[in-house]
Amino acid sequence: MHIGIDVGGTNTDAVLVEGRRVLAECKATTTADVTTGIVEAVGGLRHAFEPAEITAVMIGTTHFVNAVVEGRGLARTAAVRLGLPATTALPPFLDWPEQLREAIGGHAYLCHGGHEYDGRVISPLDEAELRAVAADIAGKGVRSVAISSVFSLVSSEFERMAAEILTAEVPDLLVSFSHEIGRLGLLERENATIINAALRVLAEQIADGLTESLTAQGIKAPLYLSQNDGTLMDLEYARCYPVATFSSGPTNSMRGGAFLSGMDDCAVIDVGGTTTDIGMLHNGFPREAASEVLISGVRTNFRMPDVRSVGLGGGSVVRHEGNLQVGPDSVGFRLAQQALVFGGDTLTATDVAVAAGLADIGDASLVRHLDRTLVRSVLDHVRDQIAARVDRMRTSPKPLPVVLVGGGSVLVPDEIEGVSDVVRPAHHAFANAIGAAIAQVGSEVDRVFTMEPARREEVLDAARQEAVDKAVAAGADAGSVRIVEIEEIPLAYLPGNASRVRARAVGDLLLGH
């Protein structure tokens, strides 16, 4: 038995799953501290299980991305870049919003080191220089450091050596490595690593808080957090790589949609209380974004799902003075106080759904006065907005099958332009929590290799094996691990037959891990 939990902007959903059966489900209102909402949602399942029966708990949470967006709870962080005498023209934090940079201190250090694309050293590491950096960051009260080195995806040696020198001087320093977090592209990889480093202290607090909230329910099963590629990480991994949880909510919904519908290649539309997220599934896993991803105004290049979001949901505010406007602002988790059907004074998309007979929540008599033309206009607007975004996700002209999930999906009609088939599976309102509950363990290798023609297969096999080994180390059952994706991109602008190789492995959770 697994418990899957997904924390959204409006609701916290929890499901109890045994194998492929959903035994119980519960929606609770998301709370400002998040943890209280999780306790309430799990409490709503308590009638269906004994604590000792639970073998694992999986949580998809917005804790970390919210902290970055709001600039709160972030640790004082230093960025140490190894690359002198190169890279001085574009220092760390160059393109960061001022407010976010100030929230984490914005301490940047350029040091000697780094490699060329072929592994040659740019300049040797300077131990005295790094010891001076260590003394400076200790004096400034820095708790966490992001170490990035030029072409560390070719050789991570200098990043690890620098960490040893810094932690010898500042023993309780939390270290994040760019070669473990980002991809090719120094500034974007460095930015992703700095964001991760800034979240490390918060990750410790949240991991402890989540554990305590489950222990209070008598649950002693291991706890896992959802990653943004549709797989899981254990709590110790989450303490080190909190950035991997970004966008895990839409990813869970997509995986849940695939599981509930039995479809592996389709578009999934998740209509929540605040936003509608649209993504593509390939082989049952979300398609990844190919380009850089902006996180609160900062350019990053770590792994993220290709999801288009629009501010449309059950809690979206409807304005009809002049031009009709639905969202992007939402009453969020205050829906039960502010929507008309609950006696509030704000017209929301949920009120329109109830007036149209699509949903049965609250008091329908409170929206009987709504003009029929307005109701039809709002539903048409929602359909057109979603159809336009599905169209942008397509990679071929042929119509796509679509799986509809999320509590707000009653707003979406059964026919959408450019869509061949609309599927609303059972339990669709809990697809996000189900996606968390059935998630597997995965890993990824993304590095630059020198591809001598005679050794190409040998290099690809080495990348595959490295991905499998990482998945097993992350808690996957070795017998179930499979390679779901391998990609080789020749880097024509680099001499020496250089190629970027990406390999992804996925396996079932080894219980008792």
C-alpha positions in Angstrom: 0.0 0.0 0.0 1.3 3.5 -1.0 0.0 6.9 0.0 0.3 9.5 -2.8 0.0 13.2 -1.9 0.1 16.2 -4.1 0.2 19.8 -2.8 -1.5 22.3 -5.2 -2.2 26.0 -5.0 -5.8 25.3 -4.0 -6.1 21.7 -2.8 -3.9 19.1 -1.2 -4.9 15.7 -2.6 -4.2 12.3 -1.0 -4.9 8.8 -2.3 -4.4 5.3 -0.9 -3.2 2.9 -3.7 -2.7 -0.8 -3.5 -1.0 -2.2 -6.7 -3.2 -0.7 -9.5 -6.3 -0.2 -7.3 -7.3 3.2 -5.8 -8.7 2.3 -2.3 -9.5 5.8 -0.9 -9.1 9.5 -1.8 -9.4 12.8 0.0 -9.2 16.5 -0.9 -8.2 19.0 1.8 -7.6 22.7 1.4 -4.0 23.7 1.0 -2.7 25.6 4.0 -0.3 28.5 4.2 2.3 26.3 6.0 1.5 23.3 3.6 2.2 20.7 6.3 -1.1 21.2 8.1 -3.0 20.5 4.8 -1.0 17.3 4.3 -1.9 16.1 7.8 -5.6 16.8 7.1 -5.5 15.0 3.7 -3.9 11.9 5.1 -6.3 12.1 8.1 -9.1 11.8 5.5 -7.7 8.4 4.4 -7.3 7.0 8.0 -10.5 5.0 7.9 -9.1 2.8 5.1 -5.7 1.7 6.4 -3.7 0.7 9.5 -0.4 2.7 9.7 1.7 -0.5 9.7 0.2 -1.5 6.3 1.7 1.5 4.5 5.0 0.6 2.7 5.8 4.0 1.2 4.5 7.6 1.1 5.1 9.8 -2.0 4.7 13.6 -1.9 4.6 16.1 -4.7 5.1 19.5 -3.2 5.3 23.2 -4.3 7.2 24.2 -1.1 10.5 24.8 -2.9 9.5 26.6 -6.1 7.1 28.8 -4.0 10.1 29.8 -1.7 12.1 31.0 -4.8 9.1 32.8 -6.3 8.4 34.6 -3.0 12.1 35.0 -2.0 11.5 33.6 1.5 13.3 31.0 3.6 16.4 31.0 1.3 19.9 30.4 2.7 22.7 32.9 2.4 24.5 31.5 -0.6 27.9 32.0 -2.3 28.6 31.2 -5.9 32.2 30.0 -6.5 33.1 29.7 -10.2 36.3 28.0 -11.4 37.4 29.4 -14.7 40.0 32.3 -14.4 41.5 33.8 -16.4 38.4 33.1 -18.6 34.7 34.0 -18.0 35.4 37.4 -16.2 33.2 39.2 -18.7 30.0 37.6 -17.3 30.2 37.2 -13.5 27.8 35.1 -11.4 24.4 36.6 -10.6 24.8 38.8 -13.8 21.1 38.4 -14.9 19.4 37.8 -11.6 16.5 40.0 -10.4 17.9 42.4 -7.7 15.4 41.3 -5.1 16.2 37.6 -5.4 19.9 38.2 -5.4 19.6 40.3 -2.2 17.5 37.5 -0.6 20.4 35.1 -0.8 23.3 37.5 -0.3 24.6 37.5 -3.8 28.2 36.6 -2.8 30.2 35.7 -6.0 33.8 34.5 -6.3 35.8 34.0 -9.5 38.7 31.5 -9.0 41.3 29.8 -11.2 40.5 26.4 -12.6 38.1 24.9 -15.2 38.6 22.7 -18.3 38.4 23.0 -22.0 35.7 20.9 -23.9 38.3 18.1 -24.5 39.4 17.9 -20.8 42.5 20.1 -21.0 43.0 22.3 -18.0 42.3 26.1 -18.4 44.4 26.9 -15.3 45.4 24.8 -12.3 43.4 25.1 -9.1 44.8 27.6 -6.6 44.5 26.2 -3.1 45.5 29.5 -1.3 42.9 31.4 -3.4 40.1 29.0 -2.3 41.2 29.1 1.4 40.9 32.9 1.2 37.3 32.5 -0.3 36.5 30.1 2.6 37.6 32.6 5.2 35.5 35.3 3.5 32.3 33.3 3.2 32.7 32.1 6.9 33.0 35.7 8.0 29.8 36.6 6.0 27.7 33.9 7.6 27.2 31.9 4.3 25.6 28.5 4.9 25.5 27.1 1.4 27.8 27.3 -1.6 27.3 26.6 -5.3 30.5 25.4 -7.1 30.6 25.6 -10.9 33.6 24.9 -13.1 33.9 25.5 -16.9 33.0 22.3 -18.7 32.5 20.4 -15.5 30.3 18.0 -17.5 33.5 16.9 -19.2 35.5 16.7 -15.9 34.1 17.2 -12.4 37.5 16.9 -10.8 38.0 20.6 -9.9 34.6 21.1 -8.5 35.2 18.2 -6.1 38.7 19.3 -5.2 37.4 22.9 -4.5 34.7 21.4 -2.2 37.3 19.5 -0.2 39.3 22.7 0.3 36.3 24.8 1.3 34.7 22.3 3.7 38.1 21.7 5.4 38.0 25.4 6.3 34.2 25.7 6.9 33.2 22.2 8.1 29.3 22.7 8.2 29.1 24.2 4.7 26.5 22.8 2.4 27.9 22.2 -1.1 26.0 22.0 -4.5 27.9 20.9 -7.6 27.0 22.2 -11.0 28.0 19.0 -12.8 25.2 17.2 -10.8 22.5 19.7 -11.4 22.7 21.6 -14.8 23.5 20.9 -18.4 25.8 22.4 -21.0 25.8 26.2 -20.8 27.9 27.7 -18.0 25.7 30.6 -16.8 22.4 28.6 -16.9 24.0 25.6 -15.2 25.6 27.9 -12.5 22.2 29.6 -12.0 20.4 26.3 -11.4 23.1 25.3 -8.9 22.8 28.6 -7.0 19.0 28.1 -6.7 19.6 24.6 -5.4 22.2 25.8 -2.9 19.8 28.6 -1.7 17.2 25.9 -0.9 19.4 23.5 1.0 18.6 24.8 4.5 14.9 25.0 3.8 15.1 21.4 2.4 16.4 20.2 5.8 13.5 21.9 7.6 10.8 20.6 5.2 12.2 17.1 5.2 12.0 17.0 9.0 8.6 18.7 9.0 7.1 16.1 6.5 8.6 13.2 8.5 7.1 14.6 11.7 3.7 15.1 10.2 3.5 11.4 9.1 4.9 10.1 12.3 2.1 12.0 14.1 -0.3 9.8 12.1 1.6 6.7 13.2 3.1 6.1 9.7 6.7 4.9 9.8 7.0 4.0 6.1 9.8 5.6 4.1 9.0 9.0 2.5 9.8 10.0 -1.1 9.4 13.3 -3.0 8.3 13.5 -6.6 10.9 14.8 -9.1 10.0 16.8 -12.2 10.7 13.9 -14.6 8.0 11.7 -13.2 10.2 9.7 -10.8 10.9 9.6 -7.1 13.8 10.6 -4.8 14.2 9.6 -1.2 14.4 12.2 1.6 18.2 12.2 1.8 18.5 12.9 -1.9 15.8 15.6 -1.6 17.9 17.4 1.1 20.7 17.7 -1.4 18.7 18.4 -4.6 15.6 20.3 -3.7 15.6 22.0 -7.2 14.6 18.6 -8.7 11.1 19.0 -7.3 10.3 22.1 -9.4 7.2 21.4 -11.7 6.7 18.0 -10.1 2.9 18.8 -9.7 2.1 18.9 -13.5 4.4 15.9 -14.0 2.5 13.9 -11.4 -0.8 14.7 -13.1 0.6 13.6 -16.5 1.9 10.3 -15.0 -1.4 9.8 -13.2 -3.3 10.5 -16.4 -1.2 7.9 -18.3 -1.8 5.4 -15.5 -5.6 5.9 -15.3 -6.2 6.0 -19.0 -3.7 3.3 -20.1 -2.4 5.8 -22.8 1.4 6.3 -23.1 1.5 8.8 -26.0 -1.0 11.7 -25.7 -1.5 15.2 -24.4 -2.6 15.5 -20.8 -4.7 18.6 -19.7 -4.7 19.1 -15.9 -7.3 21.7 -14.8 -6.6 22.6 -11.2 -8.0 25.4 -9.0 -5.5 28.0 -10.1 -3.9 27.0 -13.4 -4.4 24.6 -16.3 -1.2 22.7 -17.2 -0.8 21.0 -20.6 1.9 18.5 -21.3 2.8 15.7 -23.8 3.5 12.1 -22.8 6.0 10.0 -24.7 6.4 6.4 -23.6 4.4 7.2 -20.5 6.8 10.0 -19.4 6.6 13.8 -19.8 8.3 15.3 -22.8 11.2 17.5 -21.6 11.7 21.2 -22.3 14.4 21.6 -24.9 15.3 25.1 -24.1 16.3 27.1 -21.1 13.7 27.5 -18.3 13.1 30.7 -16.5 12.6 30.3 -12.7 11.4 33.5 -11.1 13.3 35.5 -13.8 16.5 33.5 -13.6 17.7 31.5 -16.7 18.4 27.8 -15.9 18.9 24.7 -17.9 18.3 21.8 -15.6 15.8 19.0 -16.4 12.2 20.4 -16.6 9.0 19.0 -18.3 7.7 20.8 -21.4 4.5 22.2 -19.8 2.4 25.1 -21.0 0.5 26.7 -18.2 -2.4 29.2 -18.4 -4.1 31.0 -15.5 -7.4 29.1 -15.9 -8.9 26.9 -13.1 -11.8 26.3 -10.9 -10.9 29.3 -8.7 -10.3 31.7 -11.6 -12.0 35.0 -11.2 -14.6 35.9 -13.9 -14.9 39.6 -15.0 -17.6 40.5 -17.5 -17.8 44.3 -17.4 -16.6 45.2 -20.9 -14.5 42.4 -22.3 -14.9 39.0 -20.8 -11.9 38.0 -18.7 -11.4 34.6 -17.0 -8.3 34.6 -14.7 -5.3 34.7 -14.5 -6.0 35.7 -10.9 -7.7 33.0 -8.7 -9.3 32.9 -5.3 -7.1 29.8 -4.8 -7.5 27.9 -1.5 -10.1 30.6 -0.4 -12.6 29.2 -2.9 -14.9 27.8 -0.1 -15.2 31.4 1.3 -15.3 33.6 -1.7 -17.1 31.7 -4.6 -20.8 32.6 -5.1 -21.9 28.9 -4.6 -20.4 29.0 -1.1 -22.1 32.4 -0.2 -19.2 34.6 -1.2 -19.2 37.6 -3.5 -16.7 36.7 -6.2 -17.8 35.1 -9.5 -15.5 32.2 -10.3 -15.2 29.6 -13.0 -16.6 27.0 -10.5 -19.8 29.1 -10.2 -20.1 29.0 -14.0 -19.6 25.2 -14.0 -22.3 24.8 -11.4 -24.7 27.2 -13.2 -24.2 25.1 -16.4 -24.9 21.9 -14.6 -21.4 20.6 -15.1 -20.5 20.4 -11.4 -22.5 19.8 -8.2 -20.7 21.6 -5.3 -21.9 24.3 -2.9 -25.5 25.7 -3.3 -26.6 25.8 -6.9 -29.5 28.2 -6.1 -27.0 30.9 -5.5 -26.0 31.0 -9.2 -29.4 30.5 -10.8 -29.5 34.2 -11.6 -26.4 34.0 -13.9 -27.1 35.1 -17.4 -27.1 32.0 -19.8 -25.2 34.0 -22.4 -22.5 34.8 -19.9 -22.2 31.1 -18.9 -21.9 30.0 -22.5 -19.3 32.7 -23.2 -17.1 31.7 -20.3 -17.2 28.0 -21.3 -16.4 28.9 -24.9 -13.5 31.1 -23.7 -12.0 28.3 -21.6 -12.3 25.8 -24.6 -10.6 28.3 -27.0 -7.8 29.0 -24.6 -7.0 25.3 -24.0 -7.4 24.4 -27.7 -4.9 27.1 -28.7 -2.3 25.7 -26.2 -2.8 22.1 -27.2 -2.2 23.2 -30.8 1.2 24.7 -29.8 2.3 21.5 -28.1 1.7 19.4 -31.2 4.7 18.2 -33.3 2.6 16.8 -36.2 -0.6 18.0 -37.9 -2.7 14.9 -37.1 -5.2 15.2 -34.2 -4.0 14.2 -30.8 -5.8 12.1 -28.2 -6.2 14.0 -24.9 -6.6 12.8 -21.3 -8.4 15.3 -19.0 -7.6 15.3 -15.3 -7.9 17.6 -12.3 -10.8 18.8 -10.3 -11.5 21.7 -12.6 -11.7 19.5 -15.8 -15.5 19.7 -15.8 -14.9 23.1 -17.4 -13.5 21.5 -20.5 -15.9 20.2 -23.2 -15.8 16.7 -24.8 -14.9 18.2 -28.2 -11.8 20.3 -28.7 -10.5 21.5 -32.1 -7.5 19.5 -33.2 -8.2 16.7 -30.7 -9.1 13.2 -31.9 -10.4 11.8 -28.6 -11.1 13.2 -25.1 -10.7 10.7 -22.3 -11.9 11.4 -18.7 -10.7 8.4 -16.7 -12.1 7.3 -13.3 -10.5 9.1 -10.3 -9.4 11.9 -12.7 -9.8 14.6 -10.0 -6.9 12.8 -8.1 -4.6 12.1 -11.0 -1.8 14.2 -9.4 -1.8 12.3 -6.2 -2.1 9.0 -8.1 0.9 10.0 -10.3 2.9 10.5 -7.1 1.7 7.1 -5.6 2.7 5.0 -8.7 5.9 6.8 -9.5 9.1 4.9 -10.2 12.8 5.7 -9.4 14.8 7.2 -12.2 18.2 8.7 -13.0 19.9 10.5 -15.8 23.3 10.8 -17.3 24.0 13.9 -19.4 27.7 14.4 -20.4 30.1 15.2 -23.2 32.0 12.2 -24.5 34.8 12.0 -27.1 33.3 9.6 -29.7 36.0 7.8 -31.6 34.2 5.9 -34.4 35.5 2.5 -33.3 34.4 3.1 -29.7 30.9 4.6 -30.2 28.9 1.6 -29.0 31.3 1.2 -26.0 30.7 4.8 -25.0 26.9 4.5 -25.3 26.9 1.3 -23.3 29.0 3.0 -20.6 26.4 5.9 -20.5 23.6 3.4 -20.2 25.3 1.5 -17.4 26.0 4.7 -15.5 22.3 5.6 -15.7 21.3 2.1 -14.5 23.8 2.2 -11.6 22.5 5.7 -10.5 18.9 4.5 -10.6 19.8 1.5 -8.4 21.8 3.8 -6.0 18.7 6.1 -5.8 16.5 3.1 -4.6 15.4 1.3 -7.7 15.0 -2.5 -7.8 18.0 -3.6 -10.0 15.9 -6.2 -11.8 13.3 -3.7 -13.0 15.5 -0.9 -14.3 15.2 -0.2 -18.0 16.6 2.5 -20.3 13.7 4.7 -21.4 15.7 7.2 -23.5 19.1 7.5 -25.0 20.1 10.5 -27.1 23.4 11.3 -28.9 24.0 14.9 -30.2 27.2 15.4 -32.1 28.7 18.8 -31.2 29.9 19.9 -34.6 31.5 23.1 -33.2 33.9 21.1 -31.1 36.8 19.1 -32.6 37.7 15.6 -31.6 34.3 13.9 -32.4 32.7 15.3 -29.2 29.1 14.3 -28.6 26.6 15.0 -25.9 25.1 11.8 -24.6 21.9 11.7 -22.5 20.7 8.4 -21.0 17.6 8.0 -18.7 16.9 4.9 -16.7 13.7 4.1 -14.7 12.9 1.2 -12.4 10.4 0.2 -9.7 10.9 1.3 -6.1 12.8 -1.3 -4.1 10.7 -1.4 -0.9 12.7 -1.6 2.3 15.4 0.7 0.7 
